[in-house]
Amino acid sequence: MRSVTLILIALIVSLQWPMWFGKGSWVRVMQIDSQLAEQRQENERLLARNQALTAEVVDLKQGTEAIEERARSELGMIKSGEVFFQLLNKEP
C-alpha cells in the first residue's frame, strides 16, 4: 500500500512539474506579463513621439510660419528689410 502511495505521489509531482517550473510555468507567465507592460509603455511613448513628428511634418508642408521659425532659430536667417541686433554680454 505504501509503495502505491509513493508511486501516485511521484506521478502527481511529475505531472505538476511543467506547470510550476517548465516552459509555460506561472513564473514565466509573470515575466512575460512584466515585459508586456514595459513594451506597452514604450509603444505609448513612441506613439506620442510619432504624433508630434506627424504634426510637425503637416505644419511644415502647409504653413510658412513653421518654416520661417525653423530658418530663424536653426539657421540664423532674417527677412529682407529686417534689422538684426546681436547683444553680447561682457564677461569679467
N, C-alpha and C positions, 0 to 999 in steps of 0.2 A: 504494500500500500504506500509505503514511504517513497519508493522508487517511482511510482506512478505520479505522485505529487511533485517530486523533483523534476520529472520529465515534463509535466504540464507547466510548471513554473518556467523552466528553460524555454519551452515553446512560446509561452506568452512573452517572455523577455526578448526572444529572437524576433517575434512579430512586432513588438513595440520599438525595438532599437532604431529602425529607419525613421520612424515618426519623431523621435526625440533627438537623434544625432545624425541622421542621414542627409541626403541631398535636399529633400523637401521638408526639413525639420522646422520646428517653430522658431529656433534660433535664427535660421537662415531667412525665414519669413520676416522676422523683426528687422534684420539687417537690410533686406530689400525694401521694407516699408520706410526705413530712415533714408535710404538712398533715393527713393521715390519722392519723399518730401523735399529733400535737398534739390533734386532735379526740377521739381515744380517751382521752387523759389527762384532758381536760376532762369527757368523759362519765363517767369513773370518779369524778372529784371531785364532780360533780353527783349521781351515783347515791348516793354516801356521804351527801351533804347531805340528799337526799330520804329516805333510810332513817332518818336521825336525826330529821327532821321527822315522819315517819310514826310513829316510836316515841314521840315527844313527844305527838302527837295521840292515839294509843291510850292513853297514860298519863293524859292529861287527861280522856279520856272515861271511863276505867274506875276510876282511882284518885283518892281525895280528897287524898292526900298531895301530889301534884304541884300541885293547885290551891291547897292551903294554902301550900306553899312559894313559889309564884309570888305569892300575895297578900301574904305576909310580905316577900319581897325587893323586889318591884317597887312595891307599893302601901303598904308600911309598916303593914299591918294586924296586929292582935293578937287572940287569942281572948278571949272573955269570961272573967273570973276571973284572967287573967294580969296580972302587974305588969311594966311596961315601964320599963327603966332606960336612959338615954342618957348616956354619958360623954363629956364634952367635953375636948379637950386644950387646955391653956393654951399660947398662943403667946407667945414672949418679945417 
